[in-house]
Amino acid sequence: MGNNKQTEKFRKRIYDFVTVGFNVSLWGRIYDAFMVAVIITGLIPLMFKQTTPMMALIDTGVGIIFIIDYLIRWLVADYILQKHNWKAFVIYPFTPMAIMDLLSILPSFMFLNNGFRLFRFFRLMMVLRVFKLTRILHYSRNVMIMRSVFRRQKKALLYVMFMVIGYILICALIMFNVEPNLFDSFFEAIYWSATSLTTIGYGDICPVTVVGRLFTVLSAIMGIAIVALPSSIITAGYMRELERYRNSKSDDI
């Protein structure tokens, strides 16, 4: 019984050391800073096309640290999942965070194989965890207001998103048939439609017929209005939430 209590106490300390929460110890903050440094170091090989012994060494070292971090979290899976039984240790590897951690580990042992380089970007997502994002959001008034805006305006923003997707697909379909020699595939038409909608216009795909150019002008004009919709929804929602926040503060006084 004594050994079990000491083991649980040790595991609880580990959980407090690596967990995301509001009451973070000094050692927990040091661990966070260390992991951020490791993550940033692990992204350095992405800045080079060629693999050098130094890059391979960095990659392997970062991978080993990630494995240790992964195993430590698995050791306290019951505390992380708040399920104090053996099932927590079985479920944990299949949780989104654990899968993301595993995907960030794998490329370190593929020796910079180009097919696995993209997985390294999962390390950027790990920064959100080690920065303890929930605590940051708790102390940021503006971020809390923005979260409330997105929550309240979710339906309107989803409607605009579906409208944008529909508009891109319809414009792509029309242009794909108006300018059949301009596109090699329908995906290129979607690419053209998206750049026209946002009025970016890279110029790599340009209509050559009068009808195609006229439709491009109309598409760009409509695109300005559609792109402005999310901005206006978010701005209006932010102003309303800011007013609610000010009113709540005045009521407290």
Short mmCIF file of the C-alpha atoms (twelve columns), coordinates in Angstrom:
data_MODEL
# 
_entry.id   MODEL 
# 
loop_
_atom_site.group_PDB 
_atom_site.id 
_atom_site.type_symbol 
_atom_site.label_atom_id 
_atom_site.label_alt_id 
_atom_site.label_comp_id 
_atom_site.label_asym_id 
_atom_site.label_seq_id 
_atom_site.Cartn_x 
_atom_site.Cartn_y 
_atom_site.Cartn_z 
_atom_site.pdbx_PDB_model_num 
ATOM 1   C CA . MET A 1   0.000   0.000  0.000   1 
ATOM 2   C CA . GLY A 2   2.827   2.372  0.857   1 
ATOM 3   C CA . ASN A 3   4.543   1.746  -2.480  1 
ATOM 4   C CA . ASN A 4   1.272   2.287  -4.352  1 
ATOM 5   C CA . LYS A 5   0.699   5.604  -2.608  1 
ATOM 6   C CA . GLN A 6   4.214   6.741  -3.399  1 
ATOM 7   C CA . THR A 7   3.803   5.679  -7.038  1 
ATOM 8   C CA . GLU A 8   0.526   7.583  -7.348  1 
ATOM 9   C CA . LYS A 9   2.066   10.615 -5.706  1 
ATOM 10  C CA . PHE A 10  4.956   10.465 -8.179  1 
ATOM 11  C CA . ARG A 11  2.569   10.122 -11.132 1 
ATOM 12  C CA . LYS A 12  0.492   13.037 -9.831  1 
ATOM 13  C CA . ARG A 13  3.624   15.196 -9.725  1 
ATOM 14  C CA . ILE A 14  4.427   14.223 -13.308 1 
ATOM 15  C CA . TYR A 15  0.891   15.137 -14.346 1 
ATOM 16  C CA . ASP A 16  1.178   18.523 -12.645 1 
ATOM 17  C CA . PHE A 17  4.508   18.942 -14.417 1 
ATOM 18  C CA . VAL A 18  3.220   18.381 -17.963 1 
ATOM 19  C CA . THR A 19  -0.459  19.198 -17.759 1 
ATOM 20  C CA . VAL A 20  -2.294  22.119 -19.326 1 
ATOM 21  C CA . GLY A 21  -4.079  24.173 -16.734 1 
ATOM 22  C CA . PHE A 22  -4.231  27.361 -14.725 1 
ATOM 23  C CA . ASN A 23  -2.168  26.365 -11.681 1 
ATOM 24  C CA . VAL A 24  1.219   25.784 -13.236 1 
ATOM 25  C CA . SER A 25  4.321   25.387 -11.109 1 
ATOM 26  C CA . LEU A 26  7.683   26.999 -11.800 1 
ATOM 27  C CA . TRP A 27  9.036   23.650 -12.993 1 
ATOM 28  C CA . GLY A 28  6.046   23.309 -15.283 1 
ATOM 29  C CA . ARG A 29  6.802   26.672 -16.868 1 
ATOM 30  C CA . ILE A 30  10.460  25.680 -17.261 1 
ATOM 31  C CA . TYR A 31  9.355   22.466 -18.940 1 
ATOM 32  C CA . ASP A 32  7.123   24.481 -21.279 1 
ATOM 33  C CA . ALA A 33  9.992   26.795 -22.215 1 
ATOM 34  C CA . PHE A 34  12.260  23.811 -22.822 1 
ATOM 35  C CA . MET A 35  9.715   22.100 -25.075 1 
ATOM 36  C CA . VAL A 36  9.120   25.299 -27.043 1 
ATOM 37  C CA . ALA A 37  12.880  25.532 -27.633 1 
ATOM 38  C CA . VAL A 38  12.960  21.878 -28.730 1 
ATOM 39  C CA . ILE A 39  10.016  22.361 -31.089 1 
ATOM 40  C CA . ILE A 40  11.584  25.435 -32.710 1 
ATOM 41  C CA . THR A 41  14.888  23.579 -33.041 1 
ATOM 42  C CA . GLY A 42  13.053  20.667 -34.650 1 
ATOM 43  C CA . LEU A 43  11.695  22.997 -37.345 1 
ATOM 44  C CA . ILE A 44  15.188  24.095 -38.439 1 
ATOM 45  C CA . PRO A 45  15.667  21.129 -40.858 1 
ATOM 46  C CA . LEU A 46  12.586  22.315 -42.749 1 
ATOM 47  C CA . MET A 47  14.504  25.442 -43.745 1 
ATOM 48  C CA . PHE A 48  17.040  23.426 -45.749 1 
ATOM 49  C CA . LYS A 49  16.523  21.303 -48.845 1 
ATOM 50  C CA . GLN A 50  19.591  19.137 -48.377 1 
ATOM 51  C CA . THR A 51  20.128  16.722 -45.527 1 
ATOM 52  C CA . THR A 52  23.373  17.229 -43.635 1 
ATOM 53  C CA . PRO A 53  24.739  15.191 -40.723 1 
ATOM 54  C CA . MET A 54  23.964  18.118 -38.416 1 
ATOM 55  C CA . MET A 55  20.345  18.299 -39.603 1 
ATOM 56  C CA . ALA A 56  19.966  14.536 -39.166 1 
ATOM 57  C CA . LEU A 57  21.426  14.776 -35.655 1 
ATOM 58  C CA . ILE A 58  19.043  17.609 -34.719 1 
ATOM 59  C CA . ASP A 59  16.126  15.659 -36.123 1 
ATOM 60  C CA . THR A 60  16.985  12.477 -34.245 1 
ATOM 61  C CA . GLY A 61  17.638  14.325 -30.975 1 
ATOM 62  C CA . VAL A 62  14.333  16.180 -31.195 1 
ATOM 63  C CA . GLY A 63  12.565  12.923 -32.009 1 
ATOM 64  C CA . ILE A 64  14.014  11.225 -28.913 1 
ATOM 65  C CA . ILE A 65  12.849  14.112 -26.705 1 
ATOM 66  C CA . PHE A 66  9.370   13.912 -28.262 1 
ATOM 67  C CA . ILE A 67  9.259   10.169 -27.582 1 
ATOM 68  C CA . ILE A 68  10.149  10.739 -23.927 1 
ATOM 69  C CA . ASP A 69  7.466   13.435 -23.685 1 
ATOM 70  C CA . TYR A 70  4.948   11.091 -25.357 1 
ATOM 71  C CA . LEU A 71  5.738   8.243  -22.949 1 
ATOM 72  C CA . ILE A 72  5.555   10.558 -19.926 1 
ATOM 73  C CA . ARG A 73  2.075   11.693 -20.950 1 
ATOM 74  C CA . TRP A 74  1.013   8.113  -21.606 1 
ATOM 75  C CA . LEU A 75  2.210   7.258  -18.087 1 
ATOM 76  C CA . VAL A 76  -0.331  9.710  -16.631 1 
ATOM 77  C CA . ALA A 77  -3.062  9.091  -19.220 1 
ATOM 78  C CA . ASP A 78  -5.638  8.380  -16.517 1 
ATOM 79  C CA . TYR A 79  -5.095  11.858 -15.053 1 
ATOM 80  C CA . ILE A 80  -5.136  13.519 -18.479 1 
ATOM 81  C CA . LEU A 81  -8.386  11.820 -19.515 1 
ATOM 82  C CA . GLN A 82  -9.877  11.965 -16.012 1 
ATOM 83  C CA . LYS A 83  -10.588 8.217  -16.203 1 
ATOM 84  C CA . HIS A 84  -8.885  6.516  -13.302 1 
ATOM 85  C CA . ASN A 85  -8.812  2.986  -14.681 1 
ATOM 86  C CA . TRP A 86  -6.829  0.874  -17.140 1 
ATOM 87  C CA . LYS A 87  -9.042  1.934  -20.070 1 
ATOM 88  C CA . ALA A 88  -7.458  5.388  -20.047 1 
ATOM 89  C CA . PHE A 89  -4.094  3.913  -21.045 1 
ATOM 90  C CA . VAL A 90  -5.728  2.077  -23.957 1 
ATOM 91  C CA . ILE A 91  -7.740  5.095  -25.123 1 
ATOM 92  C CA . TYR A 92  -4.990  7.710  -24.830 1 
ATOM 93  C CA . PRO A 93  -2.953  6.747  -27.974 1 
ATOM 94  C CA . PHE A 94  -6.119  7.286  -30.034 1 
ATOM 95  C CA . THR A 95  -6.901  10.762 -28.697 1 
ATOM 96  C CA . PRO A 96  -6.351  13.684 -31.131 1 
ATOM 97  C CA . MET A 97  -3.500  15.143 -29.063 1 
ATOM 98  C CA . ALA A 98  -1.665  11.817 -28.814 1 
ATOM 99  C CA . ILE A 99  -2.077  11.163 -32.537 1 
ATOM 100 C CA . MET A 100 -0.717  14.632 -33.288 1 
ATOM 101 C CA . ASP A 101 2.259   13.959 -31.002 1 
ATOM 102 C CA . LEU A 102 2.937   10.652 -32.753 1 
ATOM 103 C CA . LEU A 103 2.779   12.241 -36.210 1 
ATOM 104 C CA . SER A 104 5.290   14.856 -35.072 1 
ATOM 105 C CA . ILE A 105 7.648   12.090 -33.910 1 
ATOM 106 C CA . LEU A 106 7.591   9.857  -36.988 1 
ATOM 107 C CA . PRO A 107 9.444   12.149 -39.444 1 
ATOM 108 C CA . SER A 108 12.459  12.315 -37.156 1 
ATOM 109 C CA . PHE A 109 13.114  8.656  -37.903 1 
ATOM 110 C CA . MET A 110 12.441  8.855  -41.643 1 
ATOM 111 C CA . PHE A 111 15.724  10.751 -42.144 1 
ATOM 112 C CA . LEU A 112 14.165  13.710 -43.892 1 
ATOM 113 C CA . ASN A 113 12.360  11.611 -46.488 1 
ATOM 114 C CA . ASN A 114 10.485  14.165 -48.589 1 
ATOM 115 C CA . GLY A 115 7.286   12.187 -48.273 1 
ATOM 116 C CA . PHE A 116 7.292   12.755 -44.508 1 
ATOM 117 C CA . ARG A 117 8.562   16.342 -44.302 1 
ATOM 118 C CA . LEU A 118 5.022   17.682 -44.148 1 
ATOM 119 C CA . PHE A 119 4.384   15.838 -40.886 1 
ATOM 120 C CA . ARG A 120 6.905   18.125 -39.197 1 
ATOM 121 C CA . PHE A 121 4.376   20.923 -39.290 1 
ATOM 122 C CA . PHE A 122 2.475   19.066 -36.567 1 
ATOM 123 C CA . ARG A 123 5.225   20.365 -34.278 1 
ATOM 124 C CA . LEU A 124 3.817   23.840 -34.750 1 
ATOM 125 C CA . MET A 125 0.540   22.565 -33.305 1 
ATOM 126 C CA . MET A 126 2.426   21.241 -30.297 1 
ATOM 127 C CA . VAL A 127 3.429   24.821 -29.481 1 
ATOM 128 C CA . LEU A 128 -0.221  25.491 -28.655 1 
ATOM 129 C CA . ARG A 129 -0.105  22.773 -26.031 1 
ATOM 130 C CA . VAL A 130 3.153   23.708 -24.364 1 
ATOM 131 C CA . PHE A 131 2.187   27.375 -24.295 1 
ATOM 132 C CA . LYS A 132 -0.859  26.260 -22.273 1 
ATOM 133 C CA . LEU A 133 -3.262  28.040 -24.598 1 
ATOM 134 C CA . THR A 134 -6.268  27.720 -22.297 1 
ATOM 135 C CA . ARG A 135 -4.536  29.788 -19.644 1 
ATOM 136 C CA . ILE A 136 -3.534  32.440 -22.199 1 
ATOM 137 C CA . LEU A 137 -7.116  32.685 -23.447 1 
ATOM 138 C CA . HIS A 138 -8.331  33.006 -19.868 1 
ATOM 139 C CA . TYR A 139 -6.235  36.102 -19.217 1 
ATOM 140 C CA . SER A 140 -6.771  37.786 -22.606 1 
ATOM 141 C CA . ARG A 141 -9.908  39.926 -22.618 1 
ATOM 142 C CA . ASN A 142 -9.789  40.542 -26.371 1 
ATOM 143 C CA . VAL A 143 -9.368  36.856 -27.174 1 
ATOM 144 C CA . MET A 144 -12.276 35.989 -24.894 1 
ATOM 145 C CA . ILE A 145 -14.428 38.552 -26.715 1 
ATOM 146 C CA . MET A 146 -13.407 37.113 -30.098 1 
ATOM 147 C CA . ARG A 147 -14.251 33.598 -28.926 1 
ATOM 148 C CA . SER A 148 -17.685 34.829 -27.912 1 
ATOM 149 C CA . VAL A 149 -18.098 36.529 -31.311 1 
ATOM 150 C CA . PHE A 150 -17.308 33.343 -33.220 1 
ATOM 151 C CA . ARG A 151 -19.596 31.337 -30.953 1 
ATOM 152 C CA . ARG A 152 -22.550 33.705 -31.367 1 
ATOM 153 C CA . GLN A 153 -21.992 34.320 -35.086 1 
ATOM 154 C CA . LYS A 154 -21.221 30.692 -35.906 1 
ATOM 155 C CA . LYS A 155 -24.333 30.137 -38.029 1 
ATOM 156 C CA . ALA A 156 -23.845 33.324 -40.046 1 
ATOM 157 C CA . LEU A 157 -20.169 32.577 -40.660 1 
ATOM 158 C CA . LEU A 158 -20.946 28.988 -41.688 1 
ATOM 159 C CA . TYR A 159 -23.572 30.276 -44.097 1 
ATOM 160 C CA . VAL A 160 -21.048 32.679 -45.649 1 
ATOM 161 C CA . MET A 161 -18.450 29.901 -45.866 1 
ATOM 162 C CA . PHE A 162 -20.859 27.624 -47.757 1 
ATOM 163 C CA . MET A 163 -21.847 30.537 -49.984 1 
ATOM 164 C CA . VAL A 164 -18.176 31.215 -50.801 1 
ATOM 165 C CA . ILE A 165 -17.516 27.551 -51.585 1 
ATOM 166 C CA . GLY A 166 -20.628 27.408 -53.761 1 
ATOM 167 C CA . TYR A 167 -19.660 30.621 -55.553 1 
ATOM 168 C CA . ILE A 168 -16.142 29.311 -56.263 1 
ATOM 169 C CA . LEU A 169 -17.464 26.018 -57.646 1 
ATOM 170 C CA . ILE A 170 -20.130 27.680 -59.822 1 
ATOM 171 C CA . CYS A 171 -17.686 30.240 -61.254 1 
ATOM 172 C CA . ALA A 172 -15.137 27.491 -61.879 1 
ATOM 173 C CA . LEU A 173 -17.735 25.379 -63.688 1 
ATOM 174 C CA . ILE A 174 -18.864 28.288 -65.859 1 
ATOM 175 C CA . MET A 175 -15.325 29.364 -66.773 1 
ATOM 176 C CA . PHE A 176 -14.271 25.755 -67.368 1 
ATOM 177 C CA . ASN A 177 -16.877 25.592 -70.130 1 
ATOM 178 C CA . VAL A 178 -16.493 29.169 -71.411 1 
ATOM 179 C CA . GLU A 179 -12.703 28.816 -71.739 1 
ATOM 180 C CA . PRO A 180 -12.200 25.092 -72.496 1 
ATOM 181 C CA . ASN A 181 -8.652  25.585 -73.812 1 
ATOM 182 C CA . LEU A 182 -7.507  27.585 -70.795 1 
ATOM 183 C CA . PHE A 183 -7.629  24.831 -68.190 1 
ATOM 184 C CA . ASP A 184 -6.072  21.374 -68.199 1 
ATOM 185 C CA . SER A 185 -8.329  20.218 -65.375 1 
ATOM 186 C CA . PHE A 186 -11.305 21.350 -63.318 1 
ATOM 187 C CA . PHE A 187 -8.981  21.881 -60.348 1 
ATOM 188 C CA . GLU A 188 -7.218  24.650 -62.295 1 
ATOM 189 C CA . ALA A 189 -10.596 26.274 -62.846 1 
ATOM 190 C CA . ILE A 190 -11.242 26.133 -59.091 1 
ATOM 191 C CA . TYR A 191 -7.817  27.688 -58.488 1 
ATOM 192 C CA . TRP A 192 -8.627  30.504 -60.952 1 
ATOM 193 C CA . SER A 193 -12.036 31.032 -59.332 1 
ATOM 194 C CA . ALA A 194 -10.565 31.276 -55.834 1 
ATOM 195 C CA . THR A 195 -7.917  33.817 -56.885 1 
ATOM 196 C CA . SER A 196 -10.565 35.849 -58.725 1 
ATOM 197 C CA . LEU A 197 -12.926 35.768 -55.750 1 
ATOM 198 C CA . THR A 198 -10.249 37.172 -53.460 1 
ATOM 199 C CA . THR A 199 -9.200  39.660 -56.174 1 
ATOM 200 C CA . ILE A 200 -5.606  38.408 -55.910 1 
ATOM 201 C CA . GLY A 201 -5.233  37.676 -59.627 1 
ATOM 202 C CA . TYR A 202 -1.756  36.144 -59.931 1 
ATOM 203 C CA . GLY A 203 -1.976  36.390 -63.705 1 
ATOM 204 C CA . ASP A 204 -0.794  32.832 -64.374 1 
ATOM 205 C CA . ILE A 205 -4.236  31.932 -65.776 1 
ATOM 206 C CA . CYS A 206 -5.906  34.619 -67.870 1 
ATOM 207 C CA . PRO A 207 -9.079  34.395 -69.959 1 
ATOM 208 C CA . VAL A 208 -8.591  35.042 -73.683 1 
ATOM 209 C CA . THR A 209 -12.144 35.323 -74.989 1 
ATOM 210 C CA . VAL A 210 -14.420 38.343 -74.623 1 
ATOM 211 C CA . VAL A 211 -17.019 36.284 -72.755 1 
ATOM 212 C CA . GLY A 212 -14.393 34.883 -70.410 1 
ATOM 213 C CA . ARG A 213 -12.960 38.311 -69.626 1 
ATOM 214 C CA . LEU A 214 -16.420 39.773 -69.057 1 
ATOM 215 C CA . PHE A 215 -17.266 36.950 -66.689 1 
ATOM 216 C CA . THR A 216 -13.947 37.503 -64.886 1 
ATOM 217 C CA . VAL A 217 -14.841 41.148 -64.283 1 
ATOM 218 C CA . LEU A 218 -18.250 40.204 -62.885 1 
ATOM 219 C CA . SER A 219 -16.694 37.472 -60.745 1 
ATOM 220 C CA . ALA A 220 -14.152 39.907 -59.267 1 
ATOM 221 C CA . ILE A 221 -16.851 42.491 -58.483 1 
ATOM 222 C CA . MET A 222 -19.005 39.879 -56.768 1 
ATOM 223 C CA . GLY A 223 -15.926 38.569 -54.990 1 
ATOM 224 C CA . ILE A 224 -15.310 41.922 -53.314 1 
ATOM 225 C CA . ALA A 225 -18.810 41.835 -51.812 1 
ATOM 226 C CA . ILE A 226 -18.576 38.189 -50.695 1 
ATOM 227 C CA . VAL A 227 -15.107 38.555 -49.144 1 
ATOM 228 C CA . ALA A 228 -16.328 41.612 -47.208 1 
ATOM 229 C CA . LEU A 229 -19.202 39.675 -45.599 1 
ATOM 230 C CA . PRO A 230 -17.179 37.740 -42.974 1 
ATOM 231 C CA . SER A 231 -15.298 40.904 -42.019 1 
ATOM 232 C CA . SER A 232 -18.513 42.850 -41.476 1 
ATOM 233 C CA . ILE A 233 -20.101 40.007 -39.476 1 
ATOM 234 C CA . ILE A 234 -17.057 39.685 -37.214 1 
ATOM 235 C CA . THR A 235 -16.683 43.454 -36.787 1 
ATOM 236 C CA . ALA A 236 -20.353 43.942 -35.905 1 
ATOM 237 C CA . GLY A 237 -20.256 40.977 -33.522 1 
ATOM 238 C CA . TYR A 238 -17.088 42.254 -31.877 1 
ATOM 239 C CA . MET A 239 -18.639 45.667 -31.258 1 
ATOM 240 C CA . ARG A 240 -21.731 44.058 -29.701 1 
ATOM 241 C CA . GLU A 241 -19.620 41.805 -27.467 1 
ATOM 242 C CA . LEU A 242 -17.448 44.734 -26.448 1 
ATOM 243 C CA . GLU A 243 -20.558 46.674 -25.489 1 
ATOM 244 C CA . ARG A 244 -21.829 43.717 -23.441 1 
ATOM 245 C CA . TYR A 245 -18.464 43.484 -21.702 1 
ATOM 246 C CA . ARG A 246 -18.492 47.186 -20.831 1 
ATOM 247 C CA . ASN A 247 -22.064 46.972 -19.565 1 
ATOM 248 C CA . SER A 248 -21.226 43.975 -17.390 1 
ATOM 249 C CA . LYS A 249 -18.256 45.839 -15.901 1 
ATOM 250 C CA . SER A 250 -20.380 48.914 -15.181 1 
ATOM 251 C CA . ASP A 251 -23.011 46.714 -13.499 1 
ATOM 252 C CA . ASP A 252 -20.307 45.193 -11.267 1 
ATOM 253 C CA . ILE A 253 -19.289 48.657 -10.184 1 
# 
